[in-house]
Amino acid sequence: MKLLQVPTVNLEERIKEELEENPALEYGEEAHDEEFKEQEEFDAKTEEEEFEPDGSENEYDNIDISEYVSEGDDDVADYKLRDDNYPDPDESNKTIPIRVETSFHEHLLSQLGMLELDDHQNTIAQHIIGSIDDDGYLRREISAMVDDLSFSQNIDTTEEELQELIKKIQEFDPAGVCSTDLKQCLLLQLKRKPQDDEGVYTAYLILENYFDEFTKKHYEKIQKALSLTDEALKASINQIIKLNPKPGGNYATLNKAESYVLPDFFILNNAGKLELTLNSRNAPDLRISGGYREMLREYDRGDKKDKRQKEAVLFIKQKIDAAKWFIDAIKQRQHTLLSTMESIMDYQREFFLTGDETTMKPMILKDIADRTQLDISTVSRVANSKYVQTEFGTFKLKFFFSESLSTDSGEEVSTREVKKILSDLIEAENKRKPLSDENLTKMLQDKGYNIARRTVAKYREQLNIPVARLRKEL
């Protein structure tokens, strides 16, 4: 179950750990059709009875190791399912290029050297930069940083000294960095624009004096207060919306697996026939070590079997058992992934053929669990951690699950279909007069969907779409 949750991008590392811990497990070079059989557990009672206190040489003659030394064990388990995207077996041995990036905080620290600071100030400035969040904001209280410097680094400073250094850091690139809130962030960016530009000047006045009205899009109040024409208001608003609310967001964040997605499945549309392949790039062929099996053969051919040999055989058997278990776990992982994805593909066949979200059927975890005969929790683990690449994009499997909603005709449709239609309606609306939730509800009801206004509001929020007033544009 733990292996099932491991993403494809991390599976190779997990296999390497197992190879390091278990010398009886090794990489294979060729695949074969014979599968390993399950080994019967050692009977504890038999072990106890077969050990004699005098350690005689004949006391271990009843050990059955035929399962371990049978012909065909030199082959590799047929658990690996290759996909056509990686046909070259040598491809996995090639060095993968690693992207070299400069993190946001490294970029800020590199600019610190341009300031004329003594060691005391430099240490404080580094602490301030370290306190800046990844999006570029300094959200820590000045007093808290003063205490941190005093207790953790034994540096005495004042809030005034920190404020002076913060002002210097706020002059760094990107513009708006080290701000305490959104208002300050936007104002810092506007200060770097040409001040003789009328739109920039007006935009600064709006943010400085009417920030709340701007965020709530009460443009009429702003226009009246500043005696602005429609053109002047529009020009200043255009200046503001070009600003970056997250100055640190454009910089790379290192060492995060979520910075890229490696699909677990690939679905191709071959002349109307869907073909599913499992990405097995990070699941190399594994086999039982030939050296370990040879040691068992030597024991089997030997005439004298003393206590030391018995202990060695028990150790070898334990390692081989662990290796077989791991190979079987890899096989089970891939079988579970494929059976789950095949069921999802069959269930949502129309979407994988057309890419049209409105063709998706209502589907819950139980639907797939019933088809695959898997536990609902198992299906949930697959859906929440795996991705599939299609000709329409790469999707997380949970994207295909949704509740149902009934139409006037009694037909059940996917809530994702309703959300897609809702999104299309909002996208096509007149931005000068955005559609209210009441209007959206009526439009959906006219299309035959039995839906309440509060449900429309919930779906709109799930789509991260603001209310009508905040969608208004000039």
Beta strands, then each sheet from edge to edge (+ up, - down):
strand 1: 25-27
strand 2: 265-270
strand 3: 273-278
strand 4: 286-288
strand 5: 387-390
strand 6: 393-396
strand 7: 404-406
strand 8: 412-414
sheet 1: 1+ 4-
sheet 2: 3+ 2- 5- 6+
sheet 3: 7+ 8-
end
